[in-house]
Amino acid sequence: AIHRTSTFGAAVAPLYAAADVSLNVLDDLNLPGHNMRTFEIPGSGGVMLARYTAEQAAFFADGGAALYYRTPAEIDGLIDRIQSEPDLAARLRRNGQAIAREHSYQRRAETMLAELGVR
């Protein structure tokens, strides 16, 4: 099934956790970086499939905590792989959630303040 309605806030996390795969679409404003879904999907226990960017892969390793496509033609094959390899999906969920746990807003703000010499 494909979830087609807009969902916001706390209602999104259970959708990511229950989905076989969650596609993280980066728009032109996010490239070549990441967006909030980069942390929300794995943080919710979801399996993230996203367009490859070095910045995302630095947070969530390709094949270890997320999967990335380089061209849209790869998407279907990667979805099939996730669905046919339950151990891979479980590893991506587990590793992604563990990494996302370290990226709270508080920790990110503390890091910014430290880099600015405020803390």
C-alpha positions in Angstrom: 0.0 0.0 0.0 1.1 3.6 -0.6 0.1 6.2 1.9 -1.2 9.1 -0.1 -2.6 11.6 2.3 -0.8 14.4 4.1 0.3 13.4 7.6 2.1 15.6 10.1 3.6 15.6 13.6 3.5 12.6 15.8 1.2 10.8 13.4 4.0 10.3 10.9 6.3 8.2 13.1 4.0 5.1 13.2 3.7 5.3 9.4 7.5 5.2 9.0 7.9 2.4 11.5 5.2 0.2 9.8 6.2 0.9 6.2 8.4 -1.6 4.3 10.3 1.4 3.0 10.0 5.2 3.3 11.1 7.3 0.3 12.8 10.5 1.3 12.5 12.9 -1.6 15.0 15.8 -1.6 13.9 18.9 -3.4 16.2 21.3 -5.1 16.5 23.4 -2.0 17.9 20.5 0.0 20.5 19.3 -2.6 23.3 18.4 -2.2 22.5 18.0 1.6 19.6 16.5 3.5 16.2 17.4 5.0 14.5 16.6 8.3 13.1 13.3 6.9 16.8 12.2 6.8 16.5 12.0 10.6 12.8 11.5 11.1 12.5 8.3 9.0 15.3 6.3 10.7 14.6 7.9 14.1 11.0 6.5 13.9 12.3 3.0 13.1 11.7 3.3 9.4 13.8 2.1 6.4 14.9 5.2 4.5 15.4 5.1 0.7 16.7 8.4 -0.6 18.6 10.1 -3.4 22.3 9.7 -2.6 24.0 12.8 -1.2 27.4 12.6 0.5 25.9 14.5 3.4 23.1 12.0 4.1 25.5 9.1 3.7 27.9 10.7 6.2 25.1 10.4 8.8 23.5 7.2 7.6 25.8 4.8 5.8 24.7 3.4 2.5 23.7 -0.3 3.1 24.3 0.0 6.8 21.6 2.5 8.0 19.8 3.5 4.8 19.8 2.8 1.1 20.4 5.4 -1.6 19.6 5.6 -5.3 21.7 7.5 -7.8 19.1 7.5 -10.6 15.4 7.1 -10.4 15.7 3.9 -12.4 17.3 2.2 -9.3 14.3 2.9 -7.0 12.2 -0.2 -7.9 15.1 -2.6 -7.6 16.0 -1.2 -4.2 12.5 -1.4 -2.9 12.3 -5.1 -4.1 15.6 -5.7 -2.3 14.3 -4.3 1.0 11.1 -6.3 0.7 12.9 -9.6 -0.2 15.7 -9.3 2.4 14.1 -9.0 5.9 17.5 -9.2 7.6 18.7 -6.1 5.6 15.5 -4.2 6.5 15.9 -5.1 10.2 19.5 -4.0 10.1 18.7 -0.7 8.4 15.9 0.0 11.0 18.1 -0.9 14.0 21.2 1.0 12.8 19.3 4.0 11.5 17.4 4.4 14.8 20.6 4.1 16.9 22.3 6.8 14.8 19.3 9.1 14.8 19.1 8.9 18.6 22.4 10.9 18.7 21.0 13.7 16.6 18.5 15.5 18.9 17.8 19.2 18.5 19.4 19.8 21.8 22.7 18.1 20.8 22.7 19.9 17.5 22.2 23.3 19.2 24.9 22.5 21.7 27.3 21.6 18.9 26.5 24.8 17.1 27.1 26.9 20.2 30.4 25.1 20.9 31.6 25.7 17.3 30.7 29.4 17.8 32.7 29.4 21.0 29.7 30.3 23.1 29.9 27.0 25.1 
